[in-house]
């Protein structure tokens, strides 16, 4: 029997759980239920605090610096809501939600290193505050801790497939992130959607796919994937618009343009160019120097690219809602955190 086949057996699952207990005896095991947003936020915040490094751990100060603010906790709240609807035992649900949140935070730490970003939401990044080596170590620690928590969610063979889905999400995310550095600029919607499908969508899917697999509800996966893929596009497009206007915590607008990173506003801008002007932009995006950055930034600002991208985002949000309407009633209700997020995006656009 292969190692993988063994771990799909009941004995293998039991052994894997025991190994994890021995490695991380302080992981959270609580019998708690979720009732509302504030309750789920408190569960997640307390849960994250409970699994951070102890004061004697060399990563203690870094971890507590990183989690001095918890952000939206969108993925964890979504996961708790889905698990509640599916009737998953509360401590299992919480461990999975925490696993997804830690994996998401690992991706943020590594992303800041790759992009050399010194601030996130107007606060110093781990990379800028503690240096690259410490940031790499902390990001890796978060990945390991995430899988420890995910393994604690395993109570059957179905749970093993949930862990597989989390690993696949991180693998896809890493591939999507690395695609930004392959020196091939993202200049059309096909290439943009491919990056989003790897970089943004996987960790929006993981909070939902895990509980569905643990509950044995595989038949719901195709429809859920359609919804979350649509949400992922809207999510990334909203971030791209914020980057263009300097509203994502960076000190300057058009950071993605400076880095030649994928950005929906830049795709919209390129589609407005004709003849040699488009060729010139493509060549500049493929180059490495900073010559003409100010020129292209001015060109984007003076074009209608931002307005076109905002309209495209609204269309994408409508697609999200249409896909959500096709879900069974209980599953649609469980995606409330994601739907609330879309509503907030719409308000932001309308107010702007």
C-alpha positions, 0 to 999 in steps of 0.5 A: 500500500502506498503512503497516500493510500494508507493515509486515506484509510481510517487507521491512517487518518487516526495516526495523522491526527495523533501525530498532529496532537503530539506536534501541536498540543496547544491547538484550539479544541473548542465546542463553540457555535456561530450566531452573527458577524461579531460572534464569528469575528471573536471566535476567529480572533481568539482562535488565532491568538491561541495558536500564535507562538509562545513568548519564548518562540523567536517568532513571537514578536513578529506574529503578534506584530502581524496580528495586531489587526485582524482585517476583514476575516472574510474567509474565516467568517465564510467558512464558519457560516458554511460549516454551520449550514452544513451541520459540521461539528463546531470545533471542526468548523473552527479549526478549518476556518482558522487554517484558511485564515492562516494560509491567507495570511501566509500568502500576504506575508510572502506577497509583500516580500515578492512585491517589496511592499513596505506597507499594507493598509497603511501599516508596515509589512513584516518584510519592511519591519523585520526584514526578508529572512524573518518574513520568509520564516514567519510565512512558512510558519503560518503555512505549517500551522495552517496544515496542523489545524486542517489536519485536526479537522479530519474525522473521516476519509472525506476530511483528507480530500478537504486537506488536499483542497487546501494544499491545491489552493496554496499551490495554485496561489504560488503559481499565480504569484510567480507568473508575475515574475516571468517577464511576460506582461498581462495585457489582455482579459484572457491572461488576466483571468488566468492569473486571477484564477490562480492568485485570488480565487483559490483562497476564496474557494478553500473556506467553502470547498473544505466544509462541502467535502467534509460534509460529503456534498461534492454535488454542490462543488461545480455551482459553488466554483462558478460563484466563487470564480465570479467573486474572485474576479470582482475581488481582484478588480476592486483591488486593482482599482484601489491600486490605481487611485492609491486607496489600498494602503500604498503611498502612491497610486499605480504601484502595479503599473510601476511593477508591470504587475497584472491590473484590470485598469491597465488591461482596460487602458491597453484596449483603448490604444490603437496602432503604434501606441498599443505596441509602444505600451506593450514594449514598455510593459515588457521592459524593466527600467523606470523610463517613461513611467510618469508618462504612462501613468499620466496617459492612464489617468487622462484616459477613461480606463478607470471608468471602464474598469469600474463599469466592468466591475459592476457587470462582474458583481451582477454576474456574481449575484446571478450565479448565487441565485442558482444555488440552493437556498441554504448554500446561498445563505451560507455565502452571506459574508461574500455577498456582503463584501460585494454589496460594500464594493458596489457602495464604494463604486457608487459613492466614488 
